Amino acid sequence: MIDKQITVTSPLLPDIQDFIPYLEDIWQRKWLTNNGHYHQKLENALAEYLKAPFVSLFTNGTLPLITALQALRITGEVITTPYSFVATTHSLWWNGIKPVFVDIDPKTCNIDPEKIEAAITPKTTAIMPVHCYGQPCDMLKIKEIADTYGLKVIYDAAHAFGVEIDGKSVLEFGDMSTLSFHATKVYNTVEGGALVCRDAETKKRIDYLKNFGFAGETTVVAPGINGKMDEIRSAYGLLSLKKVDGAILSRKKIAELYRKGLKDVEGISVMPDTEGVRHNYSYFPIFVDAEKYGMSRDDLYFKMQTKNIFGRRYFYPLISTFSTYRGLESAKPENLPVATRIANSVICLPMYAGLENDDIERIIEIIANQANRV
Ligand SMILES: *Cc1c(COP(=O)(O)O)cnc(C)c1O
């Protein structure tokens, strides 16, 4: 018998029967995009759910990064992490900004704040950290550095939907934060994203920028882009928002089962919850110590695939190793020993609401059996 295929994620879908009346209403209104009824409703609903006062919806999670840099007029060099999805660094490159990579903290997989200051030059204008796997960055330390050196902070919060620390949204920190609502994320609008800022004037400017720079029928105030979310995906987003709390709870239970099942497996480590943090369990990374485990990360990864378990090596390879970036001084592996080691040891296990207990047991068994074999 061939075991059922299990993928790293599976999208959170609204109920189709709830979606049909929304679609009928959109057909009636004949208003498909450009700040329509559902767009406005979703912006308000997300601002409330996320405890983030100023939210601008976008058509994906990459344009908010690019737009944030434009809105804040960031130039020169920006300090960032190599351990992320490529879009983080690409957004800098698209703005003609030089990325400066700083190594990560092995406990959180986030940029190591202790190593930021050494990377600051007269050309540095901002820091772009990522709340990797939804694990909050050391935002107080980053703020202290940014304030001392007069830098802006833009958080890539693509993984951090709904994450709170001591009851406060992570989106309240930094000058701006960006979100992705891609199909693979905890909350999705098929494709989509948002840019979160701290005041109404800045939101107004962001909204101009995402609409070609139009500030009125005949006034263009900036070289804007088209980043608008349409009505169909906004309506979909309103419906999936109702399901996201349930989905996060289900993910939490899966994380608990994985942690329990993998606890005593020699050579495999996992990330614990952090006290005071409302996690969203967006990913479940495991880290393979090849020597102790008796098998390399890649061998385990491909062995799992032969058993129809499709994890993903997030984040491998490091962004700093891609052809666009590898010539940079800061991209040298010697500068990034921790990120290099983690990228070579990580596998994200399947994690999504609705992943069944039997499947979780099967995944744990495959990983644990290898350890018993040696
Ligand atoms: C998904 C993701 C993005 C990009 O979002 P899209 O919606 O796919 O454009 C950016 N940064 C990180 C860290 C991501 O995981």
PDBQT file of the ligand as one rigid body, heavy atoms in Angstrom, charges set to zero:
ROOT
HETATM    1  C1  LIG A 401       5.672  34.629   1.834  1.00  0.00    +0.000 C 
HETATM    2  C2  LIG A 401       6.723  35.588   2.201  1.00  0.00    +0.000 A 
HETATM    3  C3  LIG A 401       6.877  36.819   1.544  1.00  0.00    +0.000 A 
HETATM    4  C4  LIG A 401       6.199  37.160   0.244  1.00  0.00    +0.000 C 
HETATM    5  O1  LIG A 401       4.860  37.110   0.250  1.00  0.00    +0.000 OA
HETATM    6  P1  LIG A 401       4.053  36.875  -1.099  1.00  0.00    +0.000 P 
HETATM    7  O2  LIG A 401       2.656  37.103  -0.637  1.00  0.00    +0.000 OA
HETATM    8  O3  LIG A 401       4.300  35.475  -1.539  1.00  0.00    +0.000 OA
HETATM    9  O4  LIG A 401       4.496  37.884  -2.105  1.00  0.00    +0.000 OA
HETATM   10  C5  LIG A 401       7.793  37.739   2.039  1.00  0.00    +0.000 A 
HETATM   11  N1  LIG A 401       8.558  37.446   3.111  1.00  0.00    +0.000 NA
HETATM   12  C6  LIG A 401       8.467  36.267   3.745  1.00  0.00    +0.000 A 
HETATM   13  C7  LIG A 401       9.334  36.019   4.932  1.00  0.00    +0.000 C 
HETATM   14  C8  LIG A 401       7.574  35.284   3.299  1.00  0.00    +0.000 A 
HETATM   15  O5  LIG A 401       7.523  34.101   3.906  1.00  0.00    +0.000 OA
ENDROOT
TORSDOF 0
